[in-house]
């Protein structure tokens, strides 16, 4: 007998809330039973959907009236912990957009509450569901140790995008908000624990608070000797040059994402472009007796790679499977905590102008 569709509420009706709502409407394992937001965004989103979805201002009331089985939280980061705890206390499974919380203690509290309640908690690490990004990680694991990992995602934003970035910075800096994705990738590549972080950051706009910074770069060292850097900046002043670097180097060679279109002019603020790969370039370091390269570089085309909407569908199918198959999410949740600890350590390193040991955060 087929399972009844899971009744799911979406909280937060901006970009990611809209993407997940549309994904739910295309998946047989879910039925979208309500939209929750304080403002008019839920009304605008409802107009994009194919069904008459109930609208709510309050999560408590929405869960009670809809008898939801699950809640998808896609709100500002500083509300993630509170909303997740409300949903879990009401007996709902939770899909939570990254990051888990704005503190490591908050992230641990959400995970512990989910486990105590016997409910599934999935964190929205979208790159984990992209086949080409997973191939990128697999190639990196074959380069030997230590690894050098170089990644960035700078975004030249204006208008609505700059407004969104300014709102996000009221919760988290760019190296925290975007950084959790790429630190998660680095942790998968090394399969080693991060040890310490150094970082720099600077405030480039008078439109943000004096204690905020809209550009930052972190440098992380792992227990196996691997090192990585990540750079993120937001705002109308950011350069379009070299804003999309995804590169890993090891003793056996290197592997790079070469996204000529997604990494091209005018694409830095395009959310759709942020997960694109287009090509993987695999370089082998082996030399012959004449000191020449033995192998030419390999170019692997990511044909048919999923777009942002398809990735959201893959994420939500993973969420459904976790619930319906009672998947063990212990490692998934611990890695979400670990990647958050690294970027929060980087944020602290900027503010205190010192190297921070990861154990200080845990």
C-alpha positions as CSV (number, residue, x, y, z in Angstrom):
1,X,0.0,0.0,0.0
2,X,1.4,3.4,-1.0
3,X,2.1,5.9,1.8
4,X,-0.2,8.9,2.1
5,X,1.5,12.1,1.0
6,X,3.3,14.0,3.8
7,X,1.5,17.2,4.7
8,X,4.2,20.0,4.6
9,X,4.1,23.6,5.6
10,X,6.6,26.1,4.2
11,X,7.7,28.9,6.5
12,X,9.4,31.8,4.7
13,X,8.2,32.7,1.2
14,X,11.2,34.4,-0.4
15,X,13.6,32.8,-2.9
16,X,14.2,29.5,-1.2
17,X,10.8,29.2,0.2
18,X,9.3,29.6,-3.2
19,X,11.7,27.1,-4.8
20,X,10.9,24.5,-2.2
21,X,7.2,25.1,-2.5
22,X,7.3,24.5,-6.2
23,X,9.4,21.4,-5.6
24,X,6.7,20.0,-3.2
25,X,4.0,20.5,-5.8
26,X,6.0,18.2,-8.2
27,X,6.7,15.4,-5.7
28,X,4.1,12.6,-5.0
29,X,5.5,12.1,-1.5
30,X,4.3,15.6,-0.4
31,X,1.2,17.7,-0.4
32,X,1.7,21.4,0.3
33,X,-0.8,22.3,3.1
34,X,0.1,25.9,3.9
35,X,2.4,28.9,3.6
36,X,3.6,30.9,6.6
37,X,5.1,34.4,6.6
38,X,4.6,37.6,8.4
39,X,4.4,39.8,5.3
40,X,2.9,39.7,1.8
41,X,5.4,37.3,0.4
42,X,3.1,34.4,1.0
43,X,0.4,36.0,-1.1
44,X,2.8,36.6,-4.0
45,X,4.0,33.0,-3.7
46,X,0.5,31.6,-3.6
47,X,-0.2,33.2,-7.0
48,X,2.7,31.1,-8.5
49,X,1.3,27.8,-7.2
50,X,-1.2,25.6,-8.9
51,X,-3.5,25.0,-5.9
52,X,-5.4,27.1,-3.4
53,X,-2.9,27.0,-0.5
54,X,-4.0,28.3,3.0
55,X,-2.0,31.2,4.3
56,X,-0.8,31.8,7.9
57,X,1.0,34.5,9.9
58,X,1.9,32.2,12.8
59,X,3.6,28.8,12.7
60,X,1.8,27.5,15.9
61,X,-1.6,28.2,14.4
62,X,-0.6,26.8,11.0
63,X,0.6,23.4,12.4
64,X,-2.5,23.1,14.5
65,X,-5.0,23.9,11.7
66,X,-3.3,21.9,8.9
67,X,-2.1,18.9,11.0
68,X,1.2,19.1,9.2
69,X,3.6,16.2,9.2
70,X,6.6,18.3,8.2
71,X,7.8,21.9,8.2
72,X,10.2,23.5,5.7
73,X,11.9,26.5,7.2
74,X,13.4,29.0,4.7
75,X,13.4,32.2,6.8
76,X,16.2,34.6,7.8
77,X,19.0,32.7,9.6
78,X,18.4,34.3,13.0
79,X,15.0,32.7,13.2
80,X,16.0,29.1,12.2
81,X,16.6,27.8,15.7
82,X,13.4,29.1,17.2
83,X,11.2,28.0,14.4
84,X,12.8,24.5,14.2
85,X,12.2,24.0,17.9
86,X,8.5,25.0,17.6
87,X,8.0,22.6,14.7
88,X,9.8,19.7,16.5
89,X,7.8,20.4,19.7
90,X,4.6,20.1,17.7
91,X,5.7,16.7,16.4
92,X,6.8,17.7,12.9
93,X,9.7,16.6,10.8
94,X,11.9,19.5,9.8
95,X,13.7,20.6,6.6
96,X,15.8,23.5,7.6
97,X,17.7,25.8,5.2
98,X,21.3,26.3,6.1
99,X,22.7,27.3,8.5
100,X,21.2,25.2,11.4
101,X,21.4,28.2,13.7
102,X,23.5,31.3,14.3
103,X,25.5,29.7,17.1
104,X,27.0,26.2,17.5
105,X,25.1,25.8,20.8
106,X,21.9,26.6,19.0
107,X,22.7,24.1,16.2
108,X,23.4,21.4,18.8
109,X,20.1,22.2,20.6
110,X,18.1,21.8,17.4
111,X,19.8,18.4,16.6
112,X,19.3,17.1,20.1
113,X,15.7,18.2,20.2
114,X,15.0,16.4,16.9
115,X,16.7,13.2,18.1
116,X,14.8,13.4,21.4
117,X,11.5,13.8,19.6
118,X,12.3,11.0,17.2
119,X,11.8,13.3,14.2
120,X,13.9,13.8,11.1
121,X,15.9,16.9,10.7
122,X,17.5,17.6,7.2
123,X,19.7,20.6,6.6
124,X,19.6,22.3,3.2
125,X,23.1,21.6,1.8
126,X,22.0,21.7,-1.8
127,X,25.4,20.9,-3.3
128,X,25.2,17.4,-1.7
129,X,22.5,16.6,-4.2
130,X,24.3,17.8,-7.3
131,X,25.9,14.9,-9.2
132,X,28.7,16.9,-10.8
133,X,29.7,18.5,-7.4
134,X,29.8,15.0,-5.9
135,X,32.0,13.9,-8.8
136,X,34.2,17.0,-8.0
137,X,34.6,15.8,-4.4
138,X,35.3,12.2,-5.6
139,X,38.1,13.4,-7.9
140,X,39.6,15.5,-5.1
141,X,39.7,12.5,-2.8
142,X,42.0,10.8,-5.4
143,X,44.6,13.5,-5.5
144,X,46.5,12.4,-2.4
145,X,47.2,14.3,0.8
146,X,47.5,17.1,1.8
147,X,45.0,19.0,-0.3
148,X,44.9,22.7,-1.1
149,X,41.3,23.9,-1.6
150,X,40.5,27.2,-3.2
151,X,36.9,28.4,-3.3
152,X,35.0,31.7,-3.5
153,X,31.6,33.1,-4.3
154,X,31.6,36.9,-4.5
155,X,28.3,38.5,-5.5
156,X,28.1,42.0,-7.2
157,X,24.6,42.8,-6.0
158,X,22.3,45.8,-6.5
159,X,18.6,46.6,-6.1
160,X,16.6,43.7,-4.6
161,X,19.6,41.4,-4.3
162,X,21.6,44.1,-2.3
163,X,18.6,44.6,-0.1
164,X,18.5,40.9,0.6
165,X,22.2,40.8,1.4
166,X,21.8,43.7,3.8
167,X,19.0,41.9,5.5
168,X,21.1,38.7,5.7
169,X,24.0,40.5,7.3
170,X,21.8,41.4,10.2
171,X,22.1,37.7,11.1
172,X,25.3,36.5,9.6
173,X,28.4,37.7,7.6
174,X,28.9,36.5,4.0
175,X,31.6,34.0,5.0
176,X,29.2,32.4,7.4
177,X,26.0,32.4,5.3
178,X,27.5,31.1,2.1
179,X,30.6,29.5,3.7
180,X,28.8,26.6,5.3
181,X,28.2,25.1,1.8
182,X,31.9,25.2,0.8
183,X,33.3,24.2,4.2
184,X,31.0,21.2,4.0
185,X,32.5,20.4,0.6
186,X,36.0,20.8,2.0
187,X,35.3,18.5,4.9
188,X,34.0,15.9,2.4
189,X,37.1,16.2,0.3
190,X,39.6,15.8,3.1
191,X,37.5,13.4,5.2
192,X,39.4,15.0,8.1
193,X,38.5,17.3,11.0
194,X,39.1,21.1,10.7
195,X,41.7,22.2,13.3
196,X,42.1,26.0,13.1
197,X,40.9,29.1,11.2
198,X,42.3,32.5,10.5
199,X,40.3,35.2,8.6
200,X,40.1,38.7,7.5
201,X,37.1,40.9,6.8
202,X,36.2,44.5,6.0
203,X,33.2,46.8,5.9
204,X,32.9,48.3,2.4
205,X,29.6,50.1,2.7
206,X,28.1,52.7,5.1
207,X,24.7,51.1,4.4
208,X,25.5,48.3,6.8
209,X,26.0,48.5,10.6
210,X,29.4,49.5,12.0
211,X,30.0,46.0,13.4
212,X,29.1,44.2,10.1
213,X,31.5,43.3,7.3
214,X,30.4,42.5,3.7
215,X,33.7,41.0,2.5
216,X,35.6,38.2,4.2
217,X,38.2,35.5,3.5
218,X,38.9,32.5,5.8
219,X,41.9,30.1,5.8
220,X,41.3,26.7,7.4
221,X,43.8,24.0,8.4
222,X,42.7,20.3,8.8
223,X,44.1,17.6,11.0
224,X,45.6,15.8,7.9
225,X,47.6,18.9,6.9
226,X,45.2,20.0,4.2
227,X,44.5,23.7,3.9
228,X,41.7,25.7,2.3
229,X,40.6,29.2,1.7
230,X,37.1,30.6,1.1
231,X,36.2,34.1,0.1
232,X,32.8,35.8,0.0
233,X,31.8,39.4,-0.6
234,X,28.4,41.0,-1.2
235,X,27.4,44.4,-2.6
236,X,27.4,46.9,-5.5
237,X,31.2,47.4,-5.2
238,X,32.2,43.8,-5.7
239,X,34.3,42.9,-8.7
240,X,33.0,40.5,-11.4
241,X,36.5,39.2,-12.0
242,X,37.4,35.8,-10.5
243,X,34.3,35.7,-8.4
244,X,33.7,32.0,-9.1
245,X,36.7,29.8,-8.2
246,X,36.4,26.1,-7.3
247,X,39.8,24.5,-7.4
248,X,41.5,21.6,-5.5
249,X,45.2,20.7,-5.7
250,X,46.9,17.6,-4.3
251,X,50.2,15.7,-4.9
252,X,48.7,13.8,-7.8
253,X,47.3,16.8,-9.6
254,X,44.3,19.1,-9.5
255,X,40.6,19.2,-10.3
256,X,38.7,22.4,-11.1
257,X,35.2,23.5,-11.9
258,X,35.3,25.5,-15.1
259,X,32.0,27.2,-15.5
260,X,32.6,29.6,-18.4
261,X,29.0,30.8,-18.6
262,X,28.1,30.7,-14.9
263,X,31.4,32.3,-14.0
264,X,31.1,34.9,-16.7
265,X,30.2,38.6,-16.9
266,X,27.1,39.5,-15.0
267,X,26.5,36.2,-13.3
268,X,27.9,36.8,-9.8
269,X,24.4,37.7,-8.4
270,X,22.6,34.9,-10.3
271,X,21.5,32.3,-7.8
272,X,20.9,29.8,-10.6
273,X,24.6,30.1,-11.6
274,X,26.0,29.4,-8.1
275,X,25.5,25.6,-8.4
276,X,26.5,25.2,-12.1
277,X,29.6,23.3,-13.1
278,X,29.5,23.0,-16.9
279,X,33.0,21.3,-17.0
280,X,35.4,19.5,-14.6
281,X,39.1,19.9,-15.6
282,X,41.2,17.0,-14.2
283,X,45.0,17.6,-14.3
284,X,47.5,14.8,-13.6
285,X,51.0,15.8,-12.1
286,X,52.9,12.7,-13.3
287,X,56.0,13.5,-15.4
288,X,58.1,11.2,-17.7
289,X,61.9,10.9,-17.9
290,X,62.1,14.1,-20.0
291,X,60.1,16.0,-17.4
292,X,57.0,16.3,-19.6
293,X,53.5,15.5,-18.5
294,X,52.5,11.9,-19.1
295,X,48.8,12.7,-19.4
296,X,46.8,15.5,-21.0
297,X,44.2,17.2,-18.9
298,X,40.8,15.6,-19.0
299,X,37.7,17.7,-19.6
300,X,34.5,16.2,-18.2
301,X,31.2,17.7,-19.4
302,X,28.4,18.0,-16.9
303,X,25.7,17.5,-19.5
304,X,22.2,17.5,-18.3
305,X,23.2,18.8,-14.8
306,X,20.2,19.8,-12.7
307,X,19.2,23.4,-12.5
308,X,18.3,25.1,-9.2
309,X,14.7,23.9,-9.3
310,X,15.7,20.3,-10.0
311,X,18.2,20.5,-7.1
312,X,15.4,21.6,-4.8
313,X,13.4,18.6,-5.9
314,X,16.3,16.3,-5.2
315,X,16.7,17.8,-1.7
316,X,13.1,17.4,-0.9
317,X,13.0,13.8,-2.2
318,X,15.9,13.1,0.2
319,X,13.8,14.6,3.0
320,X,10.9,12.4,2.1
321,X,13.0,9.3,1.9
322,X,14.6,10.1,5.3
323,X,11.1,10.2,6.8
324,X,9.5,7.3,4.9
325,X,12.6,5.0,5.2
326,X,13.6,6.1,8.7
327,X,17.1,7.0,7.6
328,X,19.9,7.6,10.0
329,X,20.8,11.3,9.8
330,X,23.4,11.3,12.5
331,X,26.4,12.0,10.2
332,X,24.4,14.5,8.1
333,X,23.5,16.5,11.2
334,X,27.0,16.3,12.8
335,X,28.6,17.5,9.5
336,X,26.2,20.4,9.5
337,X,27.3,21.4,13.0
338,X,31.0,21.0,12.1
339,X,30.8,23.2,9.0
340,X,28.9,25.8,11.0
341,X,31.6,25.7,13.7
342,X,34.3,26.5,11.1
343,X,32.6,29.5,9.6
344,X,31.6,30.9,13.0
345,X,35.2,30.5,14.1
346,X,36.2,32.5,11.0
347,X,33.7,35.2,11.9
348,X,35.3,35.3,15.4
349,X,38.8,35.4,13.9
350,X,37.8,38.5,11.9
351,X,36.4,40.3,14.9
352,X,39.2,39.4,17.4
353,X,42.0,39.5,14.8
354,X,43.5,36.1,15.8
355,X,43.6,32.5,14.8
356,X,40.8,30.5,16.3
357,X,41.0,26.8,17.2
358,X,37.9,24.9,16.2
359,X,37.7,23.2,19.6
360,X,36.9,26.6,21.1
361,X,33.6,26.6,19.2
362,X,32.5,23.1,20.0
